[in-house]
Amino acid sequence: MASPDFKPLTGHCICNTITYTLTARPLITHCCHCTYCQAETGSAFGLNTLIESYNFSITSTAQPLLANRPSPSAPDGSKHLVAYCPNKNCNTDIYSHYEANMTMVFVKAGSLDAESRKRVSPDVHIFASSKVPWMNLSGEAERGVKVYDHFYEHEDVWSTESLERRTKLRTWRAQQKVVGEDV
């Protein structure tokens, strides 16, 4: 449930066929420098805003297409499910679910509307050991954003509110006997 002072975040694919809303503050926003995110985005990093599935909704009548892609973190060959625009002239990736965990949405932050993008910035840089050499992250550390060569422990990075929401989500997953990687 969103706090009373929270204004929902909205976004869309490039052609506006798919629109969506985040109805609560993001749990966290990762700036991921792993080579998989570099390849997937065709850029220097991926920027993903994490939110519980029940705080994310597709608001367009059109629904995204889903594709199972190899997961970067799964040596067992698990996939991650990527949602993208069905318009063949767009095909923008909008969000994904990792390791069959449909309860957590990784929203591609670049697909947020301009006003919403102004309200989202990286909370953490991950896999900085594989960042492009010309990117200097010292300014991020100066503004209090943690930088990790690999991944991190949630308790070291997530806010108290986000950790509480994570606990609530994990409890719900256990009660519902939801399968997939834990959050």
mmCIF file of the C-alpha atoms, coordinates in Angstrom:
data_MODEL
# 
_entry.id   MODEL 
# 
loop_
_atom_site.group_PDB 
_atom_site.id 
_atom_site.type_symbol 
_atom_site.label_atom_id 
_atom_site.label_alt_id 
_atom_site.label_comp_id 
_atom_site.label_asym_id 
_atom_site.label_entity_id 
_atom_site.label_seq_id 
_atom_site.pdbx_PDB_ins_code 
_atom_site.Cartn_x 
_atom_site.Cartn_y 
_atom_site.Cartn_z 
_atom_site.occupancy 
_atom_site.B_iso_or_equiv 
_atom_site.pdbx_formal_charge 
_atom_site.auth_seq_id 
_atom_site.auth_comp_id 
_atom_site.auth_asym_id 
_atom_site.auth_atom_id 
_atom_site.pdbx_PDB_model_num 
ATOM 1   C CA . MET A 1 1   ? 0.000  0.000   0.000   1.00 0.00 ? 1   MET A CA 1 
ATOM 2   C CA . ALA A 1 2   ? 1.368  3.390   -0.986  1.00 0.00 ? 2   ALA A CA 1 
ATOM 3   C CA . SER A 1 3   ? 2.008  6.064   1.585   1.00 0.00 ? 3   SER A CA 1 
ATOM 4   C CA . PRO A 1 4   ? -0.450 8.980   1.392   1.00 0.00 ? 4   PRO A CA 1 
ATOM 5   C CA . ASP A 1 5   ? 2.195  11.375  0.069   1.00 0.00 ? 5   ASP A CA 1 
ATOM 6   C CA . PHE A 1 6   ? 3.275  9.034   -2.742  1.00 0.00 ? 6   PHE A CA 1 
ATOM 7   C CA . LYS A 1 7   ? 2.291  9.977   -6.276  1.00 0.00 ? 7   LYS A CA 1 
ATOM 8   C CA . PRO A 1 8   ? 2.190  6.889   -8.538  1.00 0.00 ? 8   PRO A CA 1 
ATOM 9   C CA . LEU A 1 9   ? 4.948  6.437   -11.096 1.00 0.00 ? 9   LEU A CA 1 
ATOM 10  C CA . THR A 1 10  ? 3.837  5.864   -14.672 1.00 0.00 ? 10  THR A CA 1 
ATOM 11  C CA . GLY A 1 11  ? 5.534  4.660   -17.808 1.00 0.00 ? 11  GLY A CA 1 
ATOM 12  C CA . HIS A 1 12  ? 5.119  3.282   -21.288 1.00 0.00 ? 12  HIS A CA 1 
ATOM 13  C CA . CYS A 1 13  ? 6.863  1.690   -24.215 1.00 0.00 ? 13  CYS A CA 1 
ATOM 14  C CA . ILE A 1 14  ? 8.252  3.923   -26.978 1.00 0.00 ? 14  ILE A CA 1 
ATOM 15  C CA . CYS A 1 15  ? 5.040  3.832   -29.040 1.00 0.00 ? 15  CYS A CA 1 
ATOM 16  C CA . ASN A 1 16  ? 2.692  4.125   -26.010 1.00 0.00 ? 16  ASN A CA 1 
ATOM 17  C CA . THR A 1 17  ? 0.920  0.840   -26.819 1.00 0.00 ? 17  THR A CA 1 
ATOM 18  C CA . ILE A 1 18  ? 1.775  -0.448  -23.345 1.00 0.00 ? 18  ILE A CA 1 
ATOM 19  C CA . THR A 1 19  ? 1.297  1.814   -20.327 1.00 0.00 ? 19  THR A CA 1 
ATOM 20  C CA . TYR A 1 20  ? 1.771  0.967   -16.672 1.00 0.00 ? 20  TYR A CA 1 
ATOM 21  C CA . THR A 1 21  ? 1.660  2.352   -13.134 1.00 0.00 ? 21  THR A CA 1 
ATOM 22  C CA . LEU A 1 22  ? 3.645  1.711   -9.955  1.00 0.00 ? 22  LEU A CA 1 
ATOM 23  C CA . THR A 1 23  ? 1.295  2.375   -7.046  1.00 0.00 ? 23  THR A CA 1 
ATOM 24  C CA . ALA A 1 24  ? 3.951  2.316   -4.306  1.00 0.00 ? 24  ALA A CA 1 
ATOM 25  C CA . ARG A 1 25  ? 7.474  3.610   -3.893  1.00 0.00 ? 25  ARG A CA 1 
ATOM 26  C CA . PRO A 1 26  ? 10.009 1.352   -5.592  1.00 0.00 ? 26  PRO A CA 1 
ATOM 27  C CA . LEU A 1 27  ? 11.686 -1.074  -3.211  1.00 0.00 ? 27  LEU A CA 1 
ATOM 28  C CA . ILE A 1 28  ? 15.038 -0.122  -4.718  1.00 0.00 ? 28  ILE A CA 1 
ATOM 29  C CA . THR A 1 29  ? 16.558 0.949   -8.017  1.00 0.00 ? 29  THR A CA 1 
ATOM 30  C CA . HIS A 1 30  ? 19.610 -0.970  -9.230  1.00 0.00 ? 30  HIS A CA 1 
ATOM 31  C CA . CYS A 1 31  ? 22.106 0.363   -11.695 1.00 0.00 ? 31  CYS A CA 1 
ATOM 32  C CA . CYS A 1 32  ? 23.536 -2.939  -12.918 1.00 0.00 ? 32  CYS A CA 1 
ATOM 33  C CA . HIS A 1 33  ? 26.875 -2.998  -14.705 1.00 0.00 ? 33  HIS A CA 1 
ATOM 34  C CA . CYS A 1 34  ? 26.979 -6.759  -15.400 1.00 0.00 ? 34  CYS A CA 1 
ATOM 35  C CA . THR A 1 35  ? 27.868 -7.775  -18.927 1.00 0.00 ? 35  THR A CA 1 
ATOM 36  C CA . TYR A 1 36  ? 24.413 -9.340  -19.379 1.00 0.00 ? 36  TYR A CA 1 
ATOM 37  C CA . CYS A 1 37  ? 22.661 -6.013  -18.696 1.00 0.00 ? 37  CYS A CA 1 
ATOM 38  C CA . GLN A 1 38  ? 25.128 -4.272  -20.991 1.00 0.00 ? 38  GLN A CA 1 
ATOM 39  C CA . ALA A 1 39  ? 24.278 -6.704  -23.790 1.00 0.00 ? 39  ALA A CA 1 
ATOM 40  C CA . GLU A 1 40  ? 20.523 -6.721  -23.097 1.00 0.00 ? 40  GLU A CA 1 
ATOM 41  C CA . THR A 1 41  ? 20.248 -2.919  -23.107 1.00 0.00 ? 41  THR A CA 1 
ATOM 42  C CA . GLY A 1 42  ? 22.898 -2.202  -25.733 1.00 0.00 ? 42  GLY A CA 1 
ATOM 43  C CA . SER A 1 43  ? 24.283 0.332   -23.278 1.00 0.00 ? 43  SER A CA 1 
ATOM 44  C CA . ALA A 1 44  ? 26.757 0.689   -20.422 1.00 0.00 ? 44  ALA A CA 1 
ATOM 45  C CA . PHE A 1 45  ? 24.327 -0.584  -17.757 1.00 0.00 ? 45  PHE A CA 1 
ATOM 46  C CA . GLY A 1 46  ? 20.764 -1.570  -16.983 1.00 0.00 ? 46  GLY A CA 1 
ATOM 47  C CA . LEU A 1 47  ? 18.605 0.532   -14.672 1.00 0.00 ? 47  LEU A CA 1 
ATOM 48  C CA . ASN A 1 48  ? 15.901 -1.528  -12.958 1.00 0.00 ? 48  ASN A CA 1 
ATOM 49  C CA . THR A 1 49  ? 13.331 -0.328  -10.455 1.00 0.00 ? 49  THR A CA 1 
ATOM 50  C CA . LEU A 1 50  ? 12.044 -3.178  -8.272  1.00 0.00 ? 50  LEU A CA 1 
ATOM 51  C CA . ILE A 1 51  ? 8.435  -3.340  -7.116  1.00 0.00 ? 51  ILE A CA 1 
ATOM 52  C CA . GLU A 1 52  ? 6.069  -6.023  -5.824  1.00 0.00 ? 52  GLU A CA 1 
ATOM 53  C CA . SER A 1 53  ? 3.755  -7.391  -8.535  1.00 0.00 ? 53  SER A CA 1 
ATOM 54  C CA . TYR A 1 54  ? 0.690  -6.260  -6.581  1.00 0.00 ? 54  TYR A CA 1 
ATOM 55  C CA . ASN A 1 55  ? 2.004  -2.662  -6.695  1.00 0.00 ? 55  ASN A CA 1 
ATOM 56  C CA . PHE A 1 56  ? 2.468  -2.754  -10.484 1.00 0.00 ? 56  PHE A CA 1 
ATOM 57  C CA . SER A 1 57  ? -0.275 -2.747  -13.098 1.00 0.00 ? 57  SER A CA 1 
ATOM 58  C CA . ILE A 1 58  ? -0.582 -2.585  -16.856 1.00 0.00 ? 58  ILE A CA 1 
ATOM 59  C CA . THR A 1 59  ? -3.012 0.263   -17.537 1.00 0.00 ? 59  THR A CA 1 
ATOM 60  C CA . SER A 1 60  ? -3.313 -0.064  -21.314 1.00 0.00 ? 60  SER A CA 1 
ATOM 61  C CA . THR A 1 61  ? -5.848 -2.340  -22.968 1.00 0.00 ? 61  THR A CA 1 
ATOM 62  C CA . ALA A 1 62  ? -2.986 -3.959  -24.879 1.00 0.00 ? 62  ALA A CA 1 
ATOM 63  C CA . GLN A 1 63  ? -0.908 -6.455  -22.937 1.00 0.00 ? 63  GLN A CA 1 
ATOM 64  C CA . PRO A 1 64  ? 2.827  -6.978  -23.347 1.00 0.00 ? 64  PRO A CA 1 
ATOM 65  C CA . LEU A 1 65  ? 4.230  -10.083 -24.992 1.00 0.00 ? 65  LEU A CA 1 
ATOM 66  C CA . LEU A 1 66  ? 6.367  -12.344 -22.822 1.00 0.00 ? 66  LEU A CA 1 
ATOM 67  C CA . ALA A 1 67  ? 9.665  -13.980 -23.725 1.00 0.00 ? 67  ALA A CA 1 
ATOM 68  C CA . ASN A 1 68  ? 11.767 -16.430 -21.736 1.00 0.00 ? 68  ASN A CA 1 
ATOM 69  C CA . ARG A 1 69  ? 15.383 -15.354 -21.968 1.00 0.00 ? 69  ARG A CA 1 
ATOM 70  C CA . PRO A 1 70  ? 18.468 -16.894 -20.388 1.00 0.00 ? 70  PRO A CA 1 
ATOM 71  C CA . SER A 1 71  ? 19.005 -15.661 -16.851 1.00 0.00 ? 71  SER A CA 1 
ATOM 72  C CA . PRO A 1 72  ? 22.388 -14.117 -16.166 1.00 0.00 ? 72  PRO A CA 1 
ATOM 73  C CA . SER A 1 73  ? 22.557 -15.444 -12.615 1.00 0.00 ? 73  SER A CA 1 
ATOM 74  C CA . ALA A 1 74  ? 21.375 -19.002 -13.115 1.00 0.00 ? 74  ALA A CA 1 
ATOM 75  C CA . PRO A 1 75  ? 24.000 -21.629 -13.852 1.00 0.00 ? 75  PRO A CA 1 
ATOM 76  C CA . ASP A 1 76  ? 21.179 -24.196 -14.012 1.00 0.00 ? 76  ASP A CA 1 
ATOM 77  C CA . GLY A 1 77  ? 19.786 -22.612 -17.165 1.00 0.00 ? 77  GLY A CA 1 
ATOM 78  C CA . SER A 1 78  ? 16.788 -20.909 -15.542 1.00 0.00 ? 78  SER A CA 1 
ATOM 79  C CA . LYS A 1 79  ? 15.149 -18.178 -17.549 1.00 0.00 ? 79  LYS A CA 1 
ATOM 80  C CA . HIS A 1 80  ? 13.845 -14.755 -16.811 1.00 0.00 ? 80  HIS A CA 1 
ATOM 81  C CA . LEU A 1 81  ? 10.559 -13.629 -18.239 1.00 0.00 ? 81  LEU A CA 1 
ATOM 82  C CA . VAL A 1 82  ? 10.747 -10.352 -20.155 1.00 0.00 ? 82  VAL A CA 1 
ATOM 83  C CA . ALA A 1 83  ? 7.632  -8.331  -21.020 1.00 0.00 ? 83  ALA A CA 1 
ATOM 84  C CA . TYR A 1 84  ? 7.848  -6.205  -24.142 1.00 0.00 ? 84  TYR A CA 1 
ATOM 85  C CA . CYS A 1 85  ? 5.606  -4.197  -26.453 1.00 0.00 ? 85  CYS A CA 1 
ATOM 86  C CA . PRO A 1 86  ? 3.702  -6.313  -29.018 1.00 0.00 ? 86  PRO A CA 1 
ATOM 87  C CA . ASN A 1 87  ? 4.033  -3.635  -31.719 1.00 0.00 ? 87  ASN A CA 1 
ATOM 88  C CA . LYS A 1 88  ? 6.653  -5.050  -34.099 1.00 0.00 ? 88  LYS A CA 1 
ATOM 89  C CA . ASN A 1 89  ? 7.901  -1.516  -34.779 1.00 0.00 ? 89  ASN A CA 1 
ATOM 90  C CA . CYS A 1 90  ? 8.496  -0.926  -31.068 1.00 0.00 ? 90  CYS A CA 1 
ATOM 91  C CA . ASN A 1 91  ? 9.247  -4.135  -29.098 1.00 0.00 ? 91  ASN A CA 1 
ATOM 92  C CA . THR A 1 92  ? 10.458 -2.068  -26.127 1.00 0.00 ? 92  THR A CA 1 
ATOM 93  C CA . ASP A 1 93  ? 11.365 -4.175  -23.070 1.00 0.00 ? 93  ASP A CA 1 
ATOM 94  C CA . ILE A 1 94  ? 9.234  -2.858  -20.216 1.00 0.00 ? 94  ILE A CA 1 
ATOM 95  C CA . TYR A 1 95  ? 9.841  -5.160  -17.257 1.00 0.00 ? 95  TYR A CA 1 
ATOM 96  C CA . SER A 1 96  ? 10.979 -8.622  -16.285 1.00 0.00 ? 96  SER A CA 1 
ATOM 97  C CA . HIS A 1 97  ? 10.601 -11.313 -13.648 1.00 0.00 ? 97  HIS A CA 1 
ATOM 98  C CA . TYR A 1 98  ? 13.749 -13.206 -12.684 1.00 0.00 ? 98  TYR A CA 1 
ATOM 99  C CA . GLU A 1 99  ? 13.976 -16.934 -11.931 1.00 0.00 ? 99  GLU A CA 1 
ATOM 100 C CA . ALA A 1 100 ? 10.250 -17.615 -12.299 1.00 0.00 ? 100 ALA A CA 1 
ATOM 101 C CA . ASN A 1 101 ? 9.542  -15.197 -9.433  1.00 0.00 ? 101 ASN A CA 1 
ATOM 102 C CA . MET A 1 102 ? 6.350  -13.558 -10.627 1.00 0.00 ? 102 MET A CA 1 
ATOM 103 C CA . THR A 1 103 ? 5.886  -11.683 -7.348  1.00 0.00 ? 103 THR A CA 1 
ATOM 104 C CA . MET A 1 104 ? 8.673  -9.162  -8.038  1.00 0.00 ? 104 MET A CA 1 
ATOM 105 C CA . VAL A 1 105 ? 8.771  -6.853  -11.070 1.00 0.00 ? 105 VAL A CA 1 
ATOM 106 C CA . PHE A 1 106 ? 12.013 -5.393  -12.407 1.00 0.00 ? 106 PHE A CA 1 
ATOM 107 C CA . VAL A 1 107 ? 10.775 -2.304  -14.277 1.00 0.00 ? 107 VAL A CA 1 
ATOM 108 C CA . LYS A 1 108 ? 13.101 -0.943  -16.948 1.00 0.00 ? 108 LYS A CA 1 
ATOM 109 C CA . ALA A 1 109 ? 13.491 2.560   -15.467 1.00 0.00 ? 109 ALA A CA 1 
ATOM 110 C CA . GLY A 1 110 ? 14.118 4.114   -18.883 1.00 0.00 ? 110 GLY A CA 1 
ATOM 111 C CA . SER A 1 111 ? 10.505 3.294   -19.770 1.00 0.00 ? 111 SER A CA 1 
ATOM 112 C CA . LEU A 1 112 ? 9.177  5.574   -17.020 1.00 0.00 ? 112 LEU A CA 1 
ATOM 113 C CA . ASP A 1 113 ? 7.492  8.802   -18.136 1.00 0.00 ? 113 ASP A CA 1 
ATOM 114 C CA . ALA A 1 114 ? 9.685  11.914  -18.024 1.00 0.00 ? 114 ALA A CA 1 
ATOM 115 C CA . GLU A 1 115 ? 8.079  13.188  -14.802 1.00 0.00 ? 115 GLU A CA 1 
ATOM 116 C CA . SER A 1 116 ? 8.391  9.792   -13.112 1.00 0.00 ? 116 SER A CA 1 
ATOM 117 C CA . ARG A 1 117 ? 12.035 9.406   -14.225 1.00 0.00 ? 117 ARG A CA 1 
ATOM 118 C CA . LYS A 1 118 ? 12.856 12.626  -12.362 1.00 0.00 ? 118 LYS A CA 1 
ATOM 119 C CA . ARG A 1 119 ? 11.785 10.876  -9.144  1.00 0.00 ? 119 ARG A CA 1 
ATOM 120 C CA . VAL A 1 120 ? 13.873 7.721   -9.617  1.00 0.00 ? 120 VAL A CA 1 
ATOM 121 C CA . SER A 1 121 ? 17.642 7.427   -9.367  1.00 0.00 ? 121 SER A CA 1 
ATOM 122 C CA . PRO A 1 122 ? 20.009 4.570   -8.556  1.00 0.00 ? 122 PRO A CA 1 
ATOM 123 C CA . ASP A 1 123 ? 20.063 3.479   -4.926  1.00 0.00 ? 123 ASP A CA 1 
ATOM 124 C CA . VAL A 1 124 ? 22.953 1.113   -5.597  1.00 0.00 ? 124 VAL A CA 1 
ATOM 125 C CA . HIS A 1 125 ? 25.411 0.201   -8.348  1.00 0.00 ? 125 HIS A CA 1 
ATOM 126 C CA . ILE A 1 126 ? 25.963 -3.533  -8.708  1.00 0.00 ? 126 ILE A CA 1 
ATOM 127 C CA . PHE A 1 127 ? 28.533 -5.581  -10.611 1.00 0.00 ? 127 PHE A CA 1 
ATOM 128 C CA . ALA A 1 128 ? 30.735 -2.494  -10.833 1.00 0.00 ? 128 ALA A CA 1 
ATOM 129 C CA . SER A 1 129 ? 33.701 -4.816  -11.404 1.00 0.00 ? 129 SER A CA 1 
ATOM 130 C CA . SER A 1 130 ? 32.465 -5.166  -14.998 1.00 0.00 ? 130 SER A CA 1 
ATOM 131 C CA . LYS A 1 131 ? 31.474 -1.529  -15.590 1.00 0.00 ? 131 LYS A CA 1 
ATOM 132 C CA . VAL A 1 132 ? 32.787 0.185   -18.697 1.00 0.00 ? 132 VAL A CA 1 
ATOM 133 C CA . PRO A 1 133 ? 36.194 1.721   -17.945 1.00 0.00 ? 133 PRO A CA 1 
ATOM 134 C CA . TRP A 1 134 ? 35.197 5.301   -18.761 1.00 0.00 ? 134 TRP A CA 1 
ATOM 135 C CA . MET A 1 135 ? 32.432 5.383   -16.136 1.00 0.00 ? 135 MET A CA 1 
ATOM 136 C CA . ASN A 1 136 ? 33.571 7.006   -12.897 1.00 0.00 ? 136 ASN A CA 1 
ATOM 137 C CA . LEU A 1 137 ? 31.331 6.135   -9.951  1.00 0.00 ? 137 LEU A CA 1 
ATOM 138 C CA . SER A 1 138 ? 33.154 8.214   -7.326  1.00 0.00 ? 138 SER A CA 1 
ATOM 139 C CA . GLY A 1 139 ? 30.419 10.860  -7.486  1.00 0.00 ? 139 GLY A CA 1 
ATOM 140 C CA . GLU A 1 140 ? 27.833 8.228   -6.628  1.00 0.00 ? 140 GLU A CA 1 
ATOM 141 C CA . ALA A 1 141 ? 29.715 7.181   -3.505  1.00 0.00 ? 141 ALA A CA 1 
ATOM 142 C CA . GLU A 1 142 ? 29.977 10.859  -2.525  1.00 0.00 ? 142 GLU A CA 1 
ATOM 143 C CA . ARG A 1 143 ? 26.184 11.227  -2.663  1.00 0.00 ? 143 ARG A CA 1 
ATOM 144 C CA . GLY A 1 144 ? 25.733 8.124   -0.517  1.00 0.00 ? 144 GLY A CA 1 
ATOM 145 C CA . VAL A 1 145 ? 24.958 5.584   -3.223  1.00 0.00 ? 145 VAL A CA 1 
ATOM 146 C CA . LYS A 1 146 ? 26.663 2.275   -2.480  1.00 0.00 ? 146 LYS A CA 1 
ATOM 147 C CA . VAL A 1 147 ? 28.807 0.625   -5.139  1.00 0.00 ? 147 VAL A CA 1 
ATOM 148 C CA . TYR A 1 148 ? 29.392 -3.132  -5.145  1.00 0.00 ? 148 TYR A CA 1 
ATOM 149 C CA . ASP A 1 149 ? 31.703 -5.168  -7.354  1.00 0.00 ? 149 ASP A CA 1 
ATOM 150 C CA . HIS A 1 150 ? 29.120 -7.962  -7.299  1.00 0.00 ? 150 HIS A CA 1 
ATOM 151 C CA . PHE A 1 151 ? 25.727 -8.183  -5.586  1.00 0.00 ? 151 PHE A CA 1 
ATOM 152 C CA . TYR A 1 152 ? 24.958 -7.209  -1.961  1.00 0.00 ? 152 TYR A CA 1 
ATOM 153 C CA . GLU A 1 153 ? 23.075 -8.231  1.153   1.00 0.00 ? 153 GLU A CA 1 
ATOM 154 C CA . HIS A 1 154 ? 19.600 -6.688  1.129   1.00 0.00 ? 154 HIS A CA 1 
ATOM 155 C CA . GLU A 1 155 ? 19.978 -5.525  4.743   1.00 0.00 ? 155 GLU A CA 1 
ATOM 156 C CA . ASP A 1 156 ? 23.040 -3.466  3.779   1.00 0.00 ? 156 ASP A CA 1 
ATOM 157 C CA . VAL A 1 157 ? 21.263 -1.473  1.080   1.00 0.00 ? 157 VAL A CA 1 
ATOM 158 C CA . TRP A 1 158 ? 17.471 -1.560  1.246   1.00 0.00 ? 158 TRP A CA 1 
ATOM 159 C CA . SER A 1 159 ? 15.593 0.991   3.358   1.00 0.00 ? 159 SER A CA 1 
ATOM 160 C CA . THR A 1 160 ? 13.732 -0.120  6.486   1.00 0.00 ? 160 THR A CA 1 
ATOM 161 C CA . GLU A 1 161 ? 10.414 0.333   4.663   1.00 0.00 ? 161 GLU A CA 1 
ATOM 162 C CA . SER A 1 162 ? 11.603 -1.784  1.722   1.00 0.00 ? 162 SER A CA 1 
ATOM 163 C CA . LEU A 1 163 ? 12.894 -4.528  4.023   1.00 0.00 ? 163 LEU A CA 1 
ATOM 164 C CA . GLU A 1 164 ? 9.521  -4.592  5.812   1.00 0.00 ? 164 GLU A CA 1 
ATOM 165 C CA . ARG A 1 165 ? 7.723  -4.856  2.475   1.00 0.00 ? 165 ARG A CA 1 
ATOM 166 C CA . ARG A 1 166 ? 10.127 -7.640  1.436   1.00 0.00 ? 166 ARG A CA 1 
ATOM 167 C CA . THR A 1 167 ? 9.287  -9.553  4.630   1.00 0.00 ? 167 THR A CA 1 
ATOM 168 C CA . LYS A 1 168 ? 5.572  -9.106  3.937   1.00 0.00 ? 168 LYS A CA 1 
ATOM 169 C CA . LEU A 1 169 ? 6.052  -10.350 0.370   1.00 0.00 ? 169 LEU A CA 1 
ATOM 170 C CA . ARG A 1 170 ? 8.078  -13.369 1.516   1.00 0.00 ? 170 ARG A CA 1 
ATOM 171 C CA . THR A 1 171 ? 5.376  -14.242 4.076   1.00 0.00 ? 171 THR A CA 1 
ATOM 172 C CA . TRP A 1 172 ? 2.687  -13.966 1.417   1.00 0.00 ? 172 TRP A CA 1 
ATOM 173 C CA . ARG A 1 173 ? 4.759  -16.144 -0.962  1.00 0.00 ? 173 ARG A CA 1 
ATOM 174 C CA . ALA A 1 174 ? 5.109  -18.836 1.725   1.00 0.00 ? 174 ALA A CA 1 
ATOM 175 C CA . GLN A 1 175 ? 1.392  -18.769 2.562   1.00 0.00 ? 175 GLN A CA 1 
ATOM 176 C CA . GLN A 1 176 ? 0.466  -19.028 -1.117  1.00 0.00 ? 176 GLN A CA 1 
ATOM 177 C CA . LYS A 1 177 ? 3.139  -21.691 -1.730  1.00 0.00 ? 177 LYS A CA 1 
ATOM 178 C CA . VAL A 1 178 ? 4.517  -19.615 -4.587  1.00 0.00 ? 178 VAL A CA 1 
ATOM 179 C CA . VAL A 1 179 ? 7.437  -21.289 -6.329  1.00 0.00 ? 179 VAL A CA 1 
ATOM 180 C CA . GLY A 1 180 ? 10.488 -19.551 -7.724  1.00 0.00 ? 180 GLY A CA 1 
ATOM 181 C CA . GLU A 1 181 ? 13.563 -17.853 -6.385  1.00 0.00 ? 181 GLU A CA 1 
ATOM 182 C CA . ASP A 1 182 ? 13.158 -16.020 -3.108  1.00 0.00 ? 182 ASP A CA 1 
ATOM 183 C CA . VAL A 1 183 ? 13.271 -12.225 -3.029  1.00 0.00 ? 183 VAL A CA 1 
# 
